[in-house]
Amino acid sequence: MAGVELENGKTVQELVEDGRNEPPNNYIWESDNFGIIDASVPFGDIPVIDISLLNNSSSSEVLDKLRSALSSWGCFQAVNHGIENSLLEEVRGVSKEFFQLPMTEKQKYARKTGQCDGYGNDMILFQNQTLDWNDRLYLLVSPEDDRKLEYWPQNPQSFRRILNEYSAKIQQVEEHLLKFMARSLCLEEDCFSRKFGKRRLIEARFNYYPLCPRPDLALGFKPHGDGSAITFLLQDKEVEGLQVLKDDQWFHVPIIPCALFVIVGDQMEITTNGIFKSPVHTALTNSNKARHTMAVFSTPEPGKVIEPLGELISDKRPRLYKAITDYMDTYFDFIQQAKRPIDAVKI
């Protein structure tokens, strides 16, 4: 465990406005645990799954494709997911509007020391921590009675309405998808919903990756696996940057403007005893174009015991993970040191 959060400095946007020719030293990526920064890697043949076909009672072929995608890549591009393209465009638009506001306006929603919610950059927990070249707005969406509305922007005026509409739609997709993920493993379709709890956390993270003067030195987001059960990422419609690690090789993730990029989180990998994989992924920087993305994380209800389901343990596939509660309590300590927290849970 790290101690108290260290004093944070300027946002990345402020660093860019200073006109630097290189990122500050604490943004320069030196660790080679996951490979070097390389913008020339190939595009991955990442599965594309038509969510609407999962409603078909004879959807065994699609279920097999879903299981294959989640056990090999740990992610897929979800199309025909039921969220209107116009709403996706509103989410992208309001995100850009917010980050383009004057700094004095954005600072009204600034993250407080030791807290996740709010605007700014992530916690600095270690003296030698390598920082990510992004600014973010992080908001707890559900349970609604736990929302910290003081961090929910009222400028742009449409922000709260759009986030409410989008998060409600995402929760419908999440409920739907959890059922079919269970069915793909021949489990009761409500087993993941029950395991993760009725009050599981739905959190939104709006990411802004400003122009970086040296994309070869800094990462938009260091390599990591998500601590969630499942993540839904809305990519920038024009600017690439997301990479996924598969079989020790990095791949670019193609942009499909109307798709949701679905990612298995660590807590789903633990629950499925390693059948579904939580993939390591990273975000590159860009010297020509800024990039905007928006992620929604579904995380088990605090206090829930997360461990492999008994149905997925056998002589041929012994138990691979310990039981754990409140996985997120130590998650950020690990990733800010470029370590994988799931490794500490392995037997």
C-alpha positions as CSV (number, residue, x, y, z in Angstrom):
1,M,0.0,0.0,0.0
2,A,1.1,3.5,-0.7
3,G,0.8,6.3,1.8
4,V,-1.2,9.5,1.3
5,E,-1.5,11.0,-2.1
6,L,1.4,13.3,-3.0
7,E,0.9,16.9,-4.2
8,N,-0.3,17.0,-7.7
9,G,0.8,19.5,-10.3
10,K,-0.6,21.0,-13.5
11,T,-3.0,19.3,-15.7
12,V,-1.6,18.0,-19.0
13,Q,-3.5,20.6,-20.9
14,E,-1.7,23.3,-18.9
15,L,1.6,21.7,-19.6
16,V,0.8,21.8,-23.4
17,E,-0.2,25.5,-23.1
18,D,3.3,26.2,-21.6
19,G,4.7,25.4,-25.0
20,R,7.1,22.6,-23.9
21,N,9.2,20.8,-26.5
22,E,9.4,17.7,-24.4
23,P,7.2,16.2,-21.6
24,P,8.5,16.7,-18.1
25,N,10.7,13.9,-16.8
26,N,7.9,12.4,-14.7
27,Y,5.9,11.7,-17.9
28,I,8.7,10.0,-19.7
29,W,8.1,6.2,-20.0
30,E,11.2,4.2,-19.2
31,S,9.9,0.9,-17.9
32,D,9.9,-1.9,-20.5
33,N,7.7,-4.3,-18.6
34,F,5.2,-4.5,-21.4
35,G,7.3,-3.5,-24.4
36,I,8.3,-0.2,-25.9
37,I,6.2,2.6,-27.3
38,D,5.6,1.6,-30.9
39,A,3.1,3.3,-33.2
40,S,3.9,1.0,-36.0
41,V,2.4,-2.2,-34.7
42,P,-0.2,-4.0,-36.8
43,F,-4.0,-3.7,-36.5
44,G,-5.5,-6.5,-34.6
45,D,-8.2,-8.8,-36.1
46,I,-10.4,-8.0,-33.1
47,P,-13.8,-9.8,-33.2
48,V,-16.9,-7.8,-34.1
49,I,-20.1,-9.1,-32.5
50,D,-23.6,-8.1,-33.4
51,I,-25.3,-7.8,-30.1
52,S,-28.8,-7.9,-31.6
53,L,-28.2,-11.5,-32.8
54,L,-27.8,-12.6,-29.1
55,N,-31.5,-12.2,-28.7
56,N,-32.1,-15.0,-31.2
57,S,-33.1,-18.2,-29.4
58,S,-30.9,-20.1,-31.8
59,S,-27.9,-18.0,-31.2
60,S,-25.4,-20.8,-30.3
61,E,-23.1,-19.6,-33.1
62,V,-23.0,-16.1,-31.8
63,L,-22.5,-17.4,-28.2
64,D,-19.6,-19.4,-29.4
65,K,-18.1,-16.4,-31.0
66,L,-18.6,-14.3,-27.8
67,R,-16.9,-17.0,-25.7
68,S,-14.1,-17.3,-28.2
69,A,-13.6,-13.5,-28.3
70,L,-13.5,-13.2,-24.5
71,S,-11.2,-16.1,-23.9
72,S,-8.7,-15.2,-26.6
73,W,-8.7,-11.4,-27.0
74,G,-10.6,-10.5,-23.8
75,C,-12.4,-7.8,-25.8
76,F,-14.5,-7.2,-28.9
77,Q,-16.2,-4.5,-30.9
78,A,-20.0,-4.5,-30.1
79,V,-22.2,-3.4,-32.9
80,N,-26.0,-3.1,-33.1
81,H,-26.0,-2.7,-29.3
82,G,-29.2,-0.6,-29.2
83,I,-27.7,2.8,-28.4
84,E,-28.6,5.3,-31.1
85,N,-25.7,6.8,-33.0
86,S,-27.0,10.3,-32.3
87,L,-26.6,9.7,-28.5
88,L,-23.0,8.4,-29.1
89,E,-22.3,11.7,-31.0
90,E,-23.8,13.7,-28.1
91,V,-21.5,12.0,-25.7
92,R,-18.5,12.7,-27.9
93,G,-19.6,16.3,-28.4
94,V,-20.2,17.1,-24.7
95,S,-16.9,15.6,-23.7
96,K,-15.0,17.9,-26.2
97,E,-17.1,20.9,-25.0
98,F,-16.2,20.3,-21.4
99,F,-12.4,19.9,-22.0
100,Q,-12.4,23.0,-24.2
101,L,-13.9,25.2,-21.4
102,P,-11.6,27.7,-19.7
103,M,-9.5,26.2,-16.9
104,T,-11.2,28.3,-14.3
105,E,-14.5,26.7,-15.2
106,K,-13.2,23.1,-15.3
107,Q,-11.5,23.6,-11.9
108,K,-14.9,24.1,-10.3
109,Y,-15.2,20.3,-10.6
110,A,-11.6,19.5,-9.6
111,R,-10.8,16.2,-8.0
112,K,-9.9,16.6,-4.3
113,T,-6.9,14.9,-2.8
114,G,-7.5,11.2,-2.1
115,Q,-10.7,11.1,-4.1
116,C,-11.4,9.6,-7.6
117,D,-14.4,11.7,-8.6
118,G,-13.8,15.0,-10.4
119,Y,-11.7,16.7,-13.0
120,G,-7.9,16.7,-13.3
121,N,-5.4,13.9,-13.4
122,D,-4.9,10.6,-11.6
123,M,-3.5,10.2,-8.1
124,I,0.2,10.5,-7.6
125,L,1.0,7.8,-5.0
126,F,4.7,7.3,-5.4
127,Q,7.7,9.6,-5.7
128,N,8.9,7.9,-8.9
129,Q,5.5,7.3,-10.5
130,T,5.4,7.8,-14.2
131,L,2.4,9.9,-15.1
132,D,0.0,9.5,-18.0
133,W,-0.4,12.1,-20.7
134,N,-4.1,12.6,-20.2
135,D,-6.7,14.7,-18.2
136,R,-9.9,13.1,-17.1
137,L,-13.3,13.7,-15.6
138,Y,-14.3,10.7,-13.4
139,L,-17.9,10.3,-12.1
140,L,-19.8,7.7,-10.1
141,V,-23.0,7.2,-12.0
142,S,-24.7,4.3,-10.1
143,P,-26.0,3.7,-7.4
144,E,-27.6,7.1,-7.9
145,D,-27.9,7.8,-4.2
146,D,-24.1,7.7,-4.0
147,R,-23.5,10.2,-6.8
148,K,-21.3,13.2,-5.9
149,L,-23.2,15.7,-7.9
150,E,-20.8,18.5,-7.0
151,Y,-18.5,17.0,-9.6
152,W,-21.1,16.7,-12.3
153,P,-20.6,19.7,-14.7
154,Q,-23.5,22.1,-15.2
155,N,-21.5,23.6,-18.1
156,P,-22.1,22.4,-20.8
157,Q,-25.8,22.7,-19.8
158,S,-26.6,19.4,-21.6
159,F,-23.9,17.4,-19.8
160,R,-25.9,15.9,-17.0
161,R,-28.8,15.0,-19.3
162,I,-26.5,13.3,-21.8
163,L,-24.6,11.3,-19.2
164,N,-27.9,10.2,-17.5
165,E,-29.3,9.0,-20.9
166,Y,-26.1,7.3,-22.0
167,S,-25.4,5.6,-18.6
168,A,-28.9,4.2,-18.5
169,K,-28.5,2.8,-22.0
170,I,-25.1,1.3,-21.1
171,Q,-26.6,-0.4,-18.0
172,Q,-29.2,-2.0,-20.3
173,V,-26.4,-3.3,-22.6
174,E,-24.4,-4.5,-19.5
175,E,-27.4,-6.5,-18.1
176,H,-28.0,-8.0,-21.5
177,L,-24.4,-8.9,-22.1
178,L,-23.8,-10.4,-18.6
179,K,-26.6,-12.8,-19.3
180,F,-25.1,-14.0,-22.6
181,M,-21.6,-14.1,-21.2
182,A,-23.0,-16.5,-18.6
183,R,-24.9,-18.6,-21.2
184,S,-21.7,-18.9,-23.3
185,L,-20.2,-20.7,-20.4
186,C,-23.3,-22.9,-19.8
187,L,-24.0,-21.1,-16.6
188,E,-27.3,-19.7,-15.2
189,E,-27.9,-16.5,-17.1
190,D,-28.2,-14.4,-13.9
191,C,-25.1,-15.8,-12.2
192,F,-22.9,-12.8,-12.9
193,S,-25.5,-10.3,-12.0
194,R,-26.1,-12.1,-8.6
195,K,-22.3,-12.5,-8.1
196,F,-21.6,-8.8,-8.7
197,G,-24.6,-7.5,-6.7
198,K,-27.6,-5.2,-7.4
199,R,-25.6,-2.2,-6.2
200,R,-22.6,-2.7,-8.4
201,L,-20.7,0.5,-9.3
202,I,-21.2,2.1,-12.7
203,E,-18.5,4.8,-13.2
204,A,-17.8,7.0,-16.1
205,R,-14.4,8.3,-17.2
206,F,-14.1,11.0,-19.8
207,N,-10.5,11.0,-21.2
208,Y,-8.7,13.9,-22.9
209,Y,-5.4,13.2,-24.5
210,P,-3.9,16.6,-25.5
211,L,-1.2,17.0,-28.2
212,C,2.1,15.5,-27.0
213,P,5.3,17.0,-28.3
214,R,7.1,13.6,-28.1
215,P,4.8,10.7,-28.6
216,D,7.8,8.4,-28.5
217,L,8.5,9.3,-24.9
218,A,5.1,9.5,-23.2
219,L,2.0,7.3,-23.0
220,G,-1.6,8.5,-22.8
221,F,-2.3,5.7,-20.5
222,K,0.3,3.2,-19.1
223,P,-0.3,-0.5,-19.9
224,H,-2.9,-1.9,-17.5
225,G,-5.8,-4.3,-17.2
226,D,-9.1,-2.8,-16.0
227,G,-10.1,-3.5,-12.4
228,S,-13.8,-3.7,-13.4
229,A,-15.9,-6.7,-14.2
230,I,-16.6,-5.3,-17.7
231,T,-15.7,-2.0,-19.4
232,F,-17.5,-0.2,-22.3
233,L,-15.2,2.2,-24.2
234,L,-16.5,4.8,-26.7
235,Q,-13.5,5.5,-28.9
236,D,-12.6,8.8,-30.6
237,K,-14.2,8.6,-34.0
238,E,-11.2,9.8,-35.9
239,V,-8.0,9.6,-33.8
240,E,-6.4,6.2,-33.1
241,G,-4.3,5.4,-30.1
242,L,-5.7,2.3,-28.3
243,Q,-3.5,-0.8,-28.3
244,V,-4.2,-4.3,-26.9
245,L,-1.6,-6.9,-25.9
246,K,-2.3,-10.4,-27.1
247,D,0.2,-13.3,-26.9
248,D,2.9,-10.9,-26.0
249,Q,2.4,-8.8,-29.1
250,W,0.8,-5.3,-29.3
251,F,-2.0,-4.6,-31.8
252,H,-3.7,-1.4,-32.7
253,V,-7.5,-1.4,-32.1
254,P,-9.4,-0.2,-35.2
255,I,-12.0,2.5,-34.9
256,I,-15.6,1.5,-35.7
257,P,-17.4,4.8,-35.0
258,C,-20.8,3.3,-34.0
259,A,-19.3,0.4,-31.9
260,L,-18.7,0.0,-28.2
261,F,-15.3,-1.5,-27.4
262,V,-16.1,-4.1,-24.7
263,I,-13.2,-5.1,-22.4
264,V,-13.1,-7.9,-19.8
265,G,-12.0,-6.6,-16.4
266,D,-9.8,-8.3,-13.8
267,Q,-12.8,-9.2,-11.6
268,M,-14.5,-11.0,-14.5
269,E,-11.3,-13.0,-15.2
270,I,-11.1,-14.0,-11.5
271,T,-14.8,-15.0,-11.5
272,T,-14.5,-17.1,-14.6
273,N,-11.3,-18.8,-13.3
274,G,-9.3,-17.4,-16.1
275,I,-11.5,-18.5,-19.0
276,F,-12.3,-14.9,-19.9
277,K,-9.1,-12.8,-20.1
278,S,-8.6,-9.3,-18.8
279,P,-6.3,-7.9,-21.6
280,V,-3.5,-5.5,-21.0
281,H,-4.1,-2.3,-23.0
282,T,-2.5,1.1,-23.4
283,A,-3.1,4.5,-25.1
284,L,-0.5,6.2,-27.2
285,T,-0.1,9.9,-27.6
286,N,-0.2,12.0,-30.8
287,S,1.6,15.1,-31.8
288,N,-0.9,16.1,-34.5
289,K,-4.3,15.5,-33.1
290,A,-5.9,15.5,-29.6
291,R,-7.9,12.4,-28.7
292,H,-11.1,12.0,-26.7
293,T,-12.6,8.7,-25.3
294,M,-15.2,7.8,-22.8
295,A,-15.2,4.7,-20.7
296,V,-17.9,3.2,-18.5
297,F,-16.8,0.7,-15.9
298,S,-19.1,-1.9,-14.2
299,T,-17.5,-3.0,-11.0
300,P,-18.8,-5.5,-8.3
301,E,-20.7,-4.1,-5.4
302,P,-18.3,-3.2,-2.5
303,G,-18.0,-5.9,0.0
304,K,-18.9,-8.7,-2.4
305,V,-16.5,-11.7,-2.3
306,I,-15.1,-12.2,-5.8
307,E,-13.7,-15.6,-6.5
308,P,-13.9,-18.3,-9.2
309,L,-17.3,-19.8,-9.7
310,G,-17.4,-23.4,-8.5
311,E,-18.9,-24.6,-11.8
312,L,-15.7,-23.4,-13.5
313,I,-13.3,-25.3,-11.3
314,S,-12.5,-29.0,-12.1
315,D,-9.6,-31.4,-12.1
316,K,-8.7,-30.3,-15.6
317,R,-9.1,-26.7,-14.7
318,P,-8.1,-26.2,-11.0
319,R,-8.8,-23.0,-9.1
320,L,-6.4,-20.3,-10.3
321,Y,-7.3,-17.3,-8.0
322,K,-7.8,-16.6,-4.3
323,A,-11.0,-15.0,-3.0
324,I,-10.9,-11.2,-2.6
325,T,-13.1,-8.4,-1.5
326,D,-12.9,-4.7,-2.5
327,Y,-10.3,-5.4,-5.2
328,M,-10.3,-1.7,-6.2
329,D,-8.9,-0.7,-2.8
330,T,-5.4,-1.6,-3.9
331,Y,-5.8,-1.6,-7.6
332,F,-4.4,1.9,-8.2
333,D,-1.4,1.2,-6.0
334,F,-0.4,-1.6,-8.4
335,I,-1.1,0.1,-11.8
336,Q,0.7,3.3,-10.9
337,Q,3.8,1.2,-10.4
338,A,3.1,-0.5,-13.8
339,K,2.3,-3.8,-12.0
340,R,-0.8,-6.0,-12.5
341,P,-2.9,-6.3,-9.4
342,I,-4.5,-9.6,-10.6
343,D,-1.0,-11.2,-10.2
344,A,-1.3,-10.8,-6.5
345,V,-4.6,-12.8,-6.5
346,K,-3.2,-15.8,-8.4
347,I,-2.7,-19.0,-6.5
